[in-house]
Amino acid sequence: MLACVSVPFAVLAEPRRQQILELLRQRPRLVGELTDELGLSQPGVSKHLRVLREAGLVGVRHDAQRRWYELRLEPLRELDTWLHPYRVLWNRALDDLEEHLDTMPEG
């Protein structure tokens, strides 16, 4: 499973790809819309979309001459599942810290 999650992590490390996913989280979009929103060239946006598609994070739907790009949730669910045990550890550590701070005298 580690290999399964390492690809999305590597892909998501790029800030522009994060921005694209955030825009696609809101709704499917055309390349032109992404280009306008991000202030990037069409080839630049297309390059990022290709990487996101290859990682399985983005899908494309053809509608006549237009291509709608949309977020694919399954890889993100897999990441969330993989991260769950670590989230539990963090929550436990934060609860312990809160308990410690609550027992400290004010001053």
C-alpha positions as CSV (number, residue, x, y, z in Angstrom):
1,M,0.0,0.0,0.0
2,L,2.9,2.4,0.6
3,A,3.7,2.4,-3.2
4,C,0.1,3.2,-3.8
5,V,0.2,6.3,-1.6
6,S,3.7,7.5,-2.5
7,V,2.6,8.6,-6.1
8,P,-0.2,10.9,-4.9
9,F,2.1,12.4,-2.2
10,A,4.8,13.1,-4.8
11,V,2.3,14.6,-7.2
12,L,0.6,16.7,-4.5
13,A,4.0,18.2,-3.4
14,E,3.8,20.7,-6.3
15,P,1.8,23.8,-5.2
16,R,0.2,24.4,-8.6
17,R,-1.2,20.9,-8.6
18,Q,-2.6,21.5,-5.2
19,Q,-4.3,24.7,-6.6
20,I,-5.7,22.7,-9.5
21,L,-7.2,20.1,-7.2
22,E,-8.7,22.8,-5.0
23,L,-10.4,24.3,-8.0
24,L,-11.6,20.9,-9.1
25,R,-12.9,20.2,-5.6
26,Q,-15.4,23.0,-6.2
27,R,-16.6,21.6,-9.6
28,P,-15.4,20.2,-12.9
29,R,-13.6,22.7,-15.1
30,L,-12.3,23.2,-18.6
31,V,-8.6,23.8,-19.2
32,G,-9.3,27.4,-20.2
33,E,-11.0,28.0,-16.8
34,L,-8.0,26.6,-15.0
35,T,-5.7,28.7,-17.1
36,D,-7.6,31.9,-16.2
37,E,-7.9,31.1,-12.5
38,L,-4.2,30.2,-12.1
39,G,-2.7,32.7,-14.5
40,L,-0.6,30.0,-16.2
41,S,-0.2,29.2,-19.8
42,Q,-2.4,26.5,-21.4
43,P,0.6,24.2,-22.0
44,G,1.6,24.6,-18.3
45,V,-1.9,23.7,-17.0
46,S,-2.1,20.8,-19.4
47,K,1.2,19.5,-18.2
48,H,0.0,19.6,-14.6
49,L,-3.3,17.9,-15.6
50,R,-1.4,15.1,-17.3
51,V,0.6,14.4,-14.2
52,L,-2.6,14.5,-12.1
53,R,-4.4,12.2,-14.5
54,E,-1.5,9.7,-14.5
55,A,-1.6,9.6,-10.7
56,G,-5.3,8.9,-10.9
57,L,-6.3,12.1,-9.0
58,V,-8.1,13.7,-12.0
59,G,-10.4,12.3,-14.6
60,V,-11.4,13.8,-17.9
61,R,-14.9,13.7,-19.5
62,H,-15.4,14.5,-23.1
63,D,-18.4,16.6,-24.1
64,A,-18.3,17.2,-27.9
65,Q,-15.2,19.3,-28.4
66,R,-14.7,20.1,-24.8
67,R,-12.8,18.2,-22.1
68,W,-14.0,18.6,-18.5
69,Y,-11.5,17.8,-15.8
70,E,-12.8,16.5,-12.5
71,L,-11.5,15.3,-9.2
72,R,-11.3,11.6,-8.6
73,L,-12.0,10.8,-5.0
74,E,-10.9,7.2,-4.8
75,P,-7.1,7.9,-4.6
76,L,-7.8,10.5,-1.9
77,R,-9.8,8.0,0.1
78,E,-6.8,5.6,-0.1
79,L,-4.5,8.3,1.2
80,D,-7.0,9.1,4.0
81,T,-7.1,5.4,4.9
82,W,-3.4,5.2,5.0
83,L,-3.1,8.3,7.1
84,H,-5.7,7.3,9.6
85,P,-3.4,5.5,12.1
86,Y,-1.0,8.5,12.1
87,R,-3.9,10.8,12.7
88,V,-4.9,8.7,15.7
89,L,-1.4,9.1,17.1
90,W,-1.4,12.8,16.6
91,N,-4.8,13.1,18.3
92,R,-3.6,11.1,21.2
93,A,-0.4,13.2,21.6
94,L,-2.5,16.4,21.4
95,D,-4.9,15.1,24.0
96,D,-2.0,14.3,26.3
97,L,-0.6,17.8,25.8
98,E,-4.0,19.4,26.5
99,E,-4.3,17.3,29.7
100,H,-0.7,18.4,30.8
101,L,-1.5,22.1,30.1
102,D,-4.7,21.8,32.1
103,T,-2.8,20.6,35.1
104,M,-0.2,23.3,35.1
105,P,-0.7,26.1,37.5
106,E,-1.6,29.5,36.0
107,G,0.9,32.2,36.4
